[in-house]
Amino acid sequence: MKVRLLDIAHARSGDKGDTANVGVIALEPQFYPLLDRHLTVDAVSRHFHGMITGPVQRFELPNLNALNFLLHGALDGGGTLSLKTDAQGKVYSTALLRMVIDVSDEAAAAAGLAAREEQK
């Protein structure tokens, strides 16, 4: 089952220097295992290919049902140096929520996603 990240999470982002920070929070606690499994460093790096020049770091916050990512080399030097339209990295959260993940039928059922799709 294809699942839009937007349908199972919300996100916030900001910056520090040349690094954008993106926090992804499950909308429901049962969605956190899907985030944990599918939002890997490699998956997020691929999603932002061409937008960032450095590595991605991931931090798990299971007590908050959230993950936090640092996107190094995302801001062309940071807010005071960059000529980017979004030099503070505010749109990186929206960009990450556009990601689509491929969830097995079993995992979707365990998270209650099949029932949610039928209600739409």
N, C-alpha and C positions, 0 to 999 in steps of 0.2 A: 504494500500500500504506500503510495506517495503521500507525504505529509508536509505541508508548508510549516516551517518553523513558526511563522506568525500565528498559526492556529493553536500552538501548544506552549508558547512562551512570549514574554515581553522582554525588552532590552533597554539598556541605558548606555550611553557612551560619553567619553570625554577625552582629555588629553593631559599629558605631562611632557613637555619638550617635543621630541619627534616621535613619541609613542602614543598611540590611541589605546584607550581602555574600553572594552565592551563587556558589560555584565549581562548575562542571559539568565532569566528567572522563569522557571516552569509556572504556567498558569494554574496548574493543579499538581499536588504532590506526586500523583501517579505518573505524571509526564517526565519527572526528573530522570528516571532510568533511561528514557529515550534520549534525552539530552546528553547524559553521561556517555552513552554508547556511541552516538552518532556525531557529536560535536568534538571530534578529535583534533589534535594539533594539525594533522595532515589535511583533514577535511576543511578546516577553517583556512589554512594556508592556500589550498586549491581555490576556495571560494573567493579569496582576495588576491589571487594571482594577477599581477600587473598593477595592483593598487598599492601594495606595500613592498618595501625593498629589504626588510629584515625578517628575522624569525618571529614565530608566534609562540607565546607561552600560555599555558592553561593552568588555572587554579580551580580546584573543586571546593564547593561550599555546600556539602550535602545537607547540613542543618538548615540552610536557607533555600534548598532545592534550586541551587544556582551554580553557574560556572562563570568564571571571569577570565577574559583573554586580554593579553597585552600584545598589540600589533606594532612591532618595532619597525621603524622606518616608514611610518604611515603618513607623516605630515610634512615632508620636505623641509625638515629643520625646525618645525614648530610654529606656533602662532605669530611670533614676531619676525620670523624669517621667510615663511612660506608665502608663495603667491597663489596657493590653492584657494578655491572658493570657500572650502570648509577647512580652514587651517586649525580649528580646534577639535576636529574629529567627531562632531555631533551626528553626522549621518552614518557612521559606521554601524551603529546599532540597527538602523533601518535596513542597511545593506545586508547585514547578517540575517535579519528576519526574512529576507527574500529567499534564503536557502531552502531547498526541498530535500528531505531525507527519505530514504527508502526503508520502511519499517516492515518487518515480517508480519504476517497475519496474526501469529501468536502474540507477538509483542504489542500489536495494535489492540488486540482483544484484551490483553492484560491491563492496558492503560485506559480501556474504555473508549477507544477512538472509533471503533466500528459503530457503537451505539450513537456517538455524537454525529457521525456522518449520516446515519439514518434519520436523525432529527432535522437535518438541514433541508 
